Amino acid sequence: MNSTLISLAVIVAGLAVSTAQAQTSIKLGVLSDRSGAYSDIGGEGSAVAARMAVEDFLAKSANKGIKAEVITADHQNKPDVGSSVARQWYDQEGVDVILDVPTSSVALAISQITRDKNKIFINSGAAASDLTGSQCSPNTVHWTYDTVQLANVTGGAMVKQQGDTWFFITADYAFGHALERDTSAVIQKNGGKVIGSVRAPFPTSDFSSFLLQAQSSGAKVIGLANAGSDTVNSIKQAGEFGLTQRGQALAGLLVFASDVKALGLKTAQGLVLSETFYWDLNDQTRAFSKRFGERFGGKMPTMVHAGVYAGVLHYLKAVEALNSKDAQQVIAKMKEMPTDDPLFGKGRIRADGRKIHDAYLFQVKTPQESKGEWDLYKTIATVPGDQAFRPEAEGGCPLVKKS
């Protein structure tokens, strides 16, 4: 071989190595409840949303060197199971990002493991505001909603409607405790009073004894600090007890469209609730939801599914901008770049990891008002993100610089 051919061979080999080095392979792990109380709000729907985000990003990305794979697992709503999966994913399977993770006790454990392993956790499913408060992490982004936002929007609205005395039925773990705590603070701030509470095992199917205690308390509002099938069961049984006919109001502090669909409009009509996403908000949410439904048996996405989709999109945009998946660099870029996606619109990620976007106060339609199977809500109010979520300086997050 002459010197010219050798030189060309070296150049071609060098280009091949350069191209291989330029490729960025990403593994996304959707860790959810796939079989229990929260499987409808997250579950396989969260995996569908993550795959859609990858496909949509890659279709528009100019960087053809990015490759992304989505894997899934069931944490069974158990912190030890979730922690075991997370360690295996990070240590043995090369997972770069963990997504979703409903159940706050599991999410708090995953947040700490992610910090220890210097990976990235984009939470959409858990509610505890501690994720961006006292237990905040430089490796965690909390996307969709939290207990402070739910308290501010739903709790605040109920107190202003003369619901000034409250009794809580609370799921007995981190999420329920945080939701009762944060809603109690809003009630008291608005001149109301909490006159009692009871802790219900998680999950449970029989709320009769807890509802009887709430009924005998005489509180004007019974606050349901629970979610998923627990919320569905407690609302159904409250209807059977005739609580609302006796002058007591139900406050569903965390209610999803999937819950309302399961309850039916006849049972859920009039219920006031807060979400940060609804499939029928605008043309963009409707277009996404139509595509989602085509992949998921006709079901519309919950706000958890929407948060998974939007979180993956923003993460991939940061990787593309950096041409790197280094965790610290990517998290910094995610916080530096404004967020903008078709489901939540424009927003930002604060230093404490809290994603800021608008929240909505909805009321469930009557059967007569509904025009279709998934036509569930009417919008009462839009609450700007800076009003819906806790002020950054009040969370106690060590990442926030004090002025």
C-alpha positions in Angstrom: 0.0 0.0 0.0 1.4 3.4 -1.0 1.7 6.3 1.4 -1.3 8.1 -0.1 -3.6 5.1 0.5 -2.2 4.7 4.0 -3.0 8.4 4.7 -6.5 8.0 3.4 -7.0 4.9 5.5 -5.9 6.7 8.6 -8.2 9.6 7.9 -11.2 7.3 7.4 -10.4 5.3 10.5 -10.1 8.6 12.4 -13.5 9.8 11.2 -15.1 6.5 12.2 -13.7 6.8 15.7 -14.8 10.4 15.9 -18.3 9.5 14.8 -18.5 6.6 17.4 -17.3 9.0 20.1 -19.9 11.6 19.1 -22.7 9.2 19.7 -24.5 9.7 23.0 -26.4 6.6 24.2 -29.0 7.3 26.9 -31.0 4.9 29.0 -34.2 6.2 30.6 -35.8 4.1 33.4 -39.5 4.6 34.1 -40.0 3.4 37.7 -43.7 3.4 38.5 -46.5 1.6 40.2 -47.6 -0.8 37.4 -50.0 -3.0 39.4 -51.3 -1.1 42.5 -53.2 1.9 43.7 -51.4 4.4 41.4 -51.1 2.3 38.3 -53.8 4.3 36.4 -52.1 7.6 37.1 -48.6 6.4 36.2 -48.0 2.8 35.3 -47.6 1.8 31.6 -49.0 5.2 30.6 -45.8 6.8 31.9 -43.8 4.5 29.7 -45.9 5.3 26.7 -45.3 9.0 27.4 -41.6 8.6 27.7 -41.3 6.7 24.4 -43.4 9.4 22.7 -41.1 12.1 24.0 -38.0 10.2 22.7 -39.6 9.7 19.3 -40.8 13.3 19.0 -37.4 14.7 20.1 -35.4 12.5 17.7 -37.7 13.3 14.8 -36.8 17.0 15.2 -33.2 16.9 16.5 -30.4 17.9 14.3 -28.0 15.7 16.4 -28.4 12.3 14.9 -25.8 10.9 17.3 -28.2 10.8 20.2 -29.7 7.3 20.9 -32.3 6.8 23.7 -33.8 3.6 25.2 -36.7 3.4 27.6 -37.0 0.6 30.2 -39.6 0.0 32.9 -40.0 -1.5 36.3 -42.7 -1.8 39.1 -41.7 -0.4 42.5 -44.9 -1.8 44.1 -45.2 1.4 46.2 -42.4 0.0 48.5 -39.3 2.1 49.2 -37.1 -1.0 49.5 -38.3 -2.4 46.2 -37.8 0.9 44.5 -34.4 1.4 46.0 -33.2 -2.0 44.9 -34.3 -1.4 41.3 -32.7 2.0 41.3 -29.3 0.6 42.5 -29.4 -2.2 39.9 -30.3 0.2 37.1 -27.6 2.7 38.0 -24.8 0.2 38.9 -25.4 -2.7 36.5 -27.7 -1.5 33.6 -26.3 1.9 32.8 -29.5 3.9 33.4 -28.9 7.6 33.2 -32.2 9.0 34.3 -35.1 7.7 36.5 -38.6 9.0 35.7 -42.0 9.1 37.2 -42.0 7.4 40.7 -45.4 8.0 42.2 -45.5 7.3 46.0 -43.6 9.9 47.9 -41.8 7.5 50.3 -40.3 5.7 47.3 -39.5 9.0 45.5 -37.6 10.4 48.5 -35.5 7.2 48.6 -34.8 7.3 44.9 -33.8 11.0 45.2 -31.1 10.2 47.7 -29.8 7.2 45.8 -29.7 9.3 42.6 -27.6 11.9 44.4 -25.2 9.3 45.8 -24.8 7.8 42.3 -24.6 11.2 40.5 -27.4 10.4 38.1 -30.6 12.3 37.3 -34.1 11.9 38.8 -37.0 13.7 37.0 -40.1 13.1 39.2 -43.6 13.4 37.9 -45.6 11.1 40.0 -44.9 11.9 43.7 -46.4 14.9 45.5 -44.3 15.5 48.6 -43.0 19.1 48.6 -40.0 17.9 50.6 -38.4 16.8 47.3 -37.7 20.5 46.7 -37.7 21.5 50.4 -35.7 20.1 53.3 -34.8 17.0 51.3 -33.9 18.7 48.0 -31.1 17.3 45.8 -29.0 18.9 43.1 -29.8 15.7 41.0 -33.6 15.9 41.3 -36.1 17.8 39.3 -39.7 17.8 40.6 -41.9 18.4 37.5 -45.7 18.1 37.6 -47.3 19.1 40.9 -46.7 19.0 44.7 -48.5 19.1 48.0 -48.0 22.9 48.4 -49.5 23.6 44.9 -52.5 21.3 45.7 -53.0 23.0 49.0 -52.8 26.5 47.6 -55.2 25.9 44.7 -57.7 23.4 46.0 -57.5 24.1 49.8 -57.4 27.9 49.3 -60.5 27.8 47.1 -62.5 25.6 49.5 -61.8 27.8 52.5 -62.9 30.9 50.5 -66.2 29.1 49.8 -67.0 29.1 53.5 -65.4 25.8 54.2 -63.6 27.1 57.3 -63.6 23.9 59.4 -61.8 20.8 58.2 -61.4 17.1 59.0 -58.7 15.1 57.2 -58.7 11.5 56.1 -55.0 11.0 55.4 -53.0 8.3 53.7 -50.6 7.1 56.4 -47.3 7.7 54.7 -45.0 10.5 53.5 -47.3 11.8 50.8 -50.5 12.0 52.9 -48.7 13.5 55.9 -47.2 16.2 53.6 -50.5 17.0 51.9 -52.3 17.3 55.3 -49.5 19.5 56.6 -49.4 21.8 53.6 -53.1 22.1 53.3 -53.5 22.8 57.1 -51.1 25.7 56.7 -53.2 27.2 53.9 -56.4 26.7 55.8 -55.0 28.5 58.8 -53.5 31.3 56.7 -57.0 31.9 55.3 -58.7 32.0 58.6 -60.0 28.4 58.8 -59.5 25.7 61.4 -58.6 22.0 61.3 -60.7 20.3 63.9 -59.5 16.7 63.5 -57.9 14.1 61.3 -57.5 10.3 61.0 -54.7 8.3 59.4 -55.8 5.5 57.0 -53.5 2.6 56.1 -52.1 2.8 52.5 -53.6 1.3 50.4 -57.1 0.4 51.8 -60.5 -0.4 50.4 -62.7 0.2 53.4 -63.1 3.8 54.5 -66.3 3.4 56.5 -64.8 3.9 60.0 -62.8 6.9 58.8 -65.8 8.5 57.1 -67.9 8.0 60.3 -65.3 9.9 62.3 -65.3 12.7 59.7 -69.1 12.8 59.8 -69.3 13.0 63.6 -66.7 15.8 63.7 -69.2 18.2 62.2 -66.5 19.7 60.0 -67.8 21.6 56.9 -65.1 20.1 54.7 -63.7 16.6 54.7 -60.2 16.8 53.2 -59.1 13.6 51.4 -55.3 13.6 51.7 -55.0 10.5 49.5 -54.8 9.5 45.9 -55.5 6.9 43.2 -57.8 4.0 44.1 -57.9 5.3 47.7 -59.5 8.5 46.6 -61.9 6.7 44.3 -62.9 4.3 47.2 -63.3 7.1 49.7 -65.4 9.3 47.4 -67.6 6.3 46.4 -68.2 5.4 50.1 -68.8 9.0 51.1 -71.6 9.0 48.5 -73.0 5.8 49.9 -73.0 7.4 53.4 -74.8 10.5 52.1 -72.2 12.8 53.6 -72.6 15.6 51.0 -76.4 15.5 51.4 -75.9 16.3 55.1 -74.1 19.5 54.4 -70.5 18.4 54.5 -68.3 19.0 51.4 -65.6 16.7 50.1 -62.3 18.2 49.1 -60.4 15.8 46.8 -56.9 17.2 47.4 -55.3 15.0 44.7 -57.7 13.9 42.0 -56.7 12.8 38.5 -58.8 12.6 35.4 -58.5 8.8 35.6 -60.1 8.9 39.0 -63.0 10.9 37.8 -63.4 8.5 34.9 -63.5 5.6 37.3 -66.0 7.3 39.6 -68.3 8.4 36.8 -69.8 11.9 36.5 -72.9 11.0 38.4 -70.8 10.3 41.5 -68.0 12.9 41.0 -70.1 15.8 39.6 -69.4 19.1 41.3 -66.1 18.0 42.8 -63.5 20.8 42.9 -59.9 19.8 42.2 -56.5 21.1 41.0 -54.3 19.7 38.2 -51.5 21.2 36.2 -52.5 19.5 32.9 -55.8 18.4 31.3 -56.0 16.8 28.0 -58.7 19.3 26.7 -56.9 22.5 27.6 -56.0 23.6 24.1 -55.2 22.4 20.6 -51.7 21.2 21.6 -52.9 19.2 24.6 -55.7 17.7 22.5 -53.3 16.7 19.6 -50.9 15.0 22.0 -53.7 13.3 23.9 -55.2 11.9 20.7 -51.9 10.4 19.8 -51.4 9.0 23.3 -54.9 7.5 23.3 -54.2 5.7 20.0 -51.3 4.0 21.8 -53.0 3.4 25.1 -56.4 1.9 24.5 -58.2 5.2 24.0 -57.3 6.5 27.5 -56.5 10.1 27.9 -53.2 11.0 29.7 -53.1 12.1 33.3 -50.9 15.0 34.4 -48.3 12.4 35.6 -48.1 11.1 32.1 -47.8 14.6 30.7 -45.0 15.4 33.2 -43.0 12.4 32.1 -43.3 13.4 28.5 -42.3 17.1 29.1 -39.5 16.1 31.5 -37.9 13.8 29.0 -38.2 16.4 26.2 -36.4 19.0 28.3 -33.7 16.6 29.4 -33.0 15.6 25.8 -32.8 19.2 24.8 -30.2 19.8 27.5 -28.2 16.8 26.4 -28.3 18.0 22.8 -27.2 21.6 23.7 -24.2 20.2 25.6 -23.5 17.2 23.4 -22.9 15.4 26.8 -24.9 13.4 29.3 -22.8 14.4 32.3 -25.3 14.6 35.1 -24.1 17.8 36.8 -23.7 19.6 33.5 -27.1 18.5 32.2 -29.0 19.4 35.4 -27.3 22.9 35.3 -28.4 23.3 31.7 -31.9 22.2 32.4 -32.2 24.9 35.1 -30.5 27.5 32.8 -32.7 26.8 29.8 -36.4 28.0 29.9 -38.8 25.1 29.6 -41.2 25.1 26.6 -43.3 22.1 25.6 -46.8 21.6 24.1 -48.3 20.3 27.3 -47.3 22.8 30.0 -46.2 25.7 27.8 -43.4 28.0 28.9 -41.8 27.6 32.4 -38.6 27.2 34.3 -36.8 25.0 36.8 -35.7 26.7 39.9 -32.5 26.2 41.9 -34.3 23.9 44.3 -35.4 21.6 41.4 -39.0 22.8 41.4 -40.5 23.1 37.9 -42.7 26.1 37.6 -45.8 26.3 35.4 -49.5 27.3 35.7 -52.0 25.2 37.7 -55.7 25.0 37.2 -58.8 24.8 39.4 -61.3 22.5 37.8 -64.8 21.4 38.7 -66.2 18.1 37.5 -69.0 18.4 35.0 -72.5 17.0 35.5 -73.5 14.2 33.2 -75.7 16.7 31.3 -72.8 19.1 30.7 -70.4 16.4 29.4 -70.2 16.0 25.6 -68.1 12.9 25.5 -66.5 10.0 27.3 -63.5 12.1 28.5 -65.2 15.5 28.7 -64.8 15.7 32.5 -63.8 19.2 33.7 -64.8 22.8 33.4 -62.1 25.4 34.2 -62.8 27.6 37.2 -59.5 29.4 37.4 -55.9 29.5 36.1 -53.3 30.1 38.8 -49.9 31.4 37.6 -47.0 29.1 38.7 -45.4 31.7 40.9 -48.6 31.8 42.9 -49.4 28.1 42.8 -46.1 26.8 44.1 -44.2 27.6 47.3 -41.8 30.5 47.1 -38.3 29.3 46.6 -37.0 31.0 49.8 -39.6 29.3 52.0 -38.8 25.6 51.3 -35.7 25.2 53.4 -33.7 23.8 50.4 -29.9 24.2 51.0 -29.4 24.7 47.3 -31.2 28.1 47.4 -28.9 31.0 48.0 -30.1 33.3 50.7 -30.3 37.0 49.7 
